[in-house]
Amino acid sequence: GTREVEVRGRDPTGETVAEGFFGDSAESVLENYRMTRLEQCPICVLGNYRKQSGLPVYDISLFLPLAGATAEIAFILVYSYQSFDIP
């Protein structure tokens, strides 16, 4: 959480994905969720972004679909890692 706040320049807690996303656009981030749900398998997204300060950030996000009681995807867990040393 602390690094997420540092990279974003604010705390997205309580916001929707469309409000608090970190990526190229809300549409591209929402598409990652949609594909994870439709394909019912994990996806990994790599990206080069900039902090609000202009410093580069290399981001790796892993989208993990989690099934509910009905075996349909009920949740998507996202783990992301940011590095300030772009490879």
C-alpha positions, 0 to 999 in steps of 0.5 A, a space after each residue: 500500500 505504501 508504495 502504491 501511494 508513493 507511485 500514484 501520489 495519492 491514496 486510492 482507497 475507497 475509489 472504484 477502479 475507474 477512479 483510482 487506476 494506475 496505467 495508460 487509461 481507465 479503459 485499458 485497466 478495466 480491459 485487464 479486469 474484463 479479460 481476466 474474468 472472460 478468460 478465467 485465467 491469470 494475466 500479467 501486464 507490464 508497463 512503463 509509466 511516469 509518477 506525477 513528479 515525472 519520474 519513470 516507473 516500471 510496473 508489473 501487475 498480476 491479475 488473479 481470478 478467484 472463483 466464488 461458491 458457484 465456480 464463476 469468477 467472483 473476485 479479481 486479486 491484483 498484485 502489482 510491483 513497481 520499480 523506479 529502475 526501468 529495465 
